[in-house]
Each structure stands twice: as structure tokens, then as C-alpha cells.
Amino acid sequence: MSIKNSINQILETIRETEQKCGRAENSVQLMAVSKFHSGEKIKSVIAEGITLFGENRVQEAIQKFPPLIQEFPHIELHQIGLLQRNKVKHIIPFLTCVQSVDRLELIMELEKCADKIQKPLSILLEMHTGEDSKSGFSDYESVKKALHFLQECKFVVPKGFMTMAPFTNDENLIRKSFRLLASYKERLQNDFKDFDLSELSMGMSNDYKIAIQEGSTLVRIGTAIFGDHN
Ligand SMILES: *Cc1c(COP(=O)(O)O)cnc(C)c1O
């Protein structure tokens, strides 16, 4: 299927799912995850009106995105994969959000680098909600500590949460993982009323319908848009 047809089909599925579970139209944003895919392919996604992109390797993102952002200043790039502290200063000028914030030390480095270039930066707190993934905060106390630290930050602003469901065909396990993220959000929003923590980044090519049913506000889709990279 062409990129154009894939995107149209996904947008239609998103709209249908929003409607079926009584959610407002356009309450779910589509991110194109462009890792492994060329600048040329990314341009054909931009041509379909998609403005939000996700990459998970700094090296790759730094090669592809600066020229794209120059040509299409309205697009946004989010970091969605493991981010090492020593890479932060290289990638931060090109990002509007880091979704994969999984430890306090990373927040400290993000604030330091954002301060240096006087640039506001959104983050999502990545939560560990399933057996397979190793990344993410895995307990309530450690993420609370991170949010306490964020209250003192001038440039880094938390907007919500992100997770990856386990890679399984067991729909119940996937749903359980998304529900856990939604319940973290409810609880932490209640504890930190001065932040707007409403963003829930959950759902990928294989599970985004379930994620929308469980309250996702942002789905991260790679394979279903670009096809398999090999
Ligand atoms: C690759 C990736 C995605 C997209 O996965 P697909 O199954 O290709 O849609 C989403 N989120 C993260 C964090 C990823 O690394």
C-alpha cells in the first residue's frame, strides 16, 4: 500500500475508534515514527499533512531532521527512544519533546541543556507498564520524585506520560498495560495540580485501537505507515 493510502486508512480508523468509544473528534493525534526511513519518505508523509514525527536514535535523527525542519518549519520532532545524557546537547535544538524520560538524571541534563540555549522543552514521563519493556519509571515514588524536581525547572515542562505495551497477541495484557498508564496519570495529576499532565502517548501499529479505547491522546505509528524497513 502507498504511504498516502496507509495514512488515510489509519486516520479513518482513529476517527472511527474515537467515535465508537464516545471520544471527541481529533482527541487523538497521529505521530509518524520515521526511524529507519529516509528523508524522501518522510517528505511524502509531510505531503499528507502529518506534522508530528518520532525518532529513537539520536545519530539518525541528527542526520535526517535538520534539513527537513529547515524546509518544513511547521513539523515537530519528538525523541521516543532511550536517550543518553551525553547525547542531549546534540539533539535538543531539533526537538520539541522528549517522550522517553525514564530517570531523574536525564531530567537534570535536559534542564541544563535547555537552559543553555534558552529553549522550552516538553517531556513525557515514560512508565514501565508491561513485562517486556525494560525502560521507564517502574514505581509511583520514583516518578513522584521526578515531578517534584520538575516543579523547580524553568525550561523542562512535563505534559503527561508514555508507555509501550508488551509485544504479545494477548489483548488483555496490552489493555492492562494501557490502563495502568491511565491510572498513573489520574493519580499523579491529582497530586500535581499545577501541571497539565493530560498527554497519554500509547499505541503503536499493532495496538493503537486498544490504546484509543483506553484513553490514548497520541499514537506512535511506524510500520503501518512506512511498511517494514527490511
Ligand atoms: C518503533 C517505535 C514505535 C512504532 O512502532 P510500530 O510498531 O512500527 O508502529 C512506537 N514507539 C516507539 C517507542 C518505538 O520505538
The ligand as a Gaussian input file, in Angstrom:
#p B3LYP/6-31G(d) Opt

LIG

0 1
 C        9.394000       1.988000      16.711000
 C        8.569000       2.567000      17.758000
 C        7.205000       2.819000      17.551000
 C        6.481000       2.427000      16.258000
 O        6.300000       1.051000      16.216000
 P        5.468000       0.354000      15.011000
 O        5.130000      -0.975000      15.540000
 O        6.420000       0.293000      13.851000
 O        4.303000       1.199000      14.734000
 C        6.493000       3.425000      18.562000
 N        7.068000       3.763000      19.740000
 C        8.382000       3.531000      19.977000
 C        8.945000       3.946000      21.286000
 C        9.170000       2.930000      19.001000
 O       10.465000       2.698000      19.255000

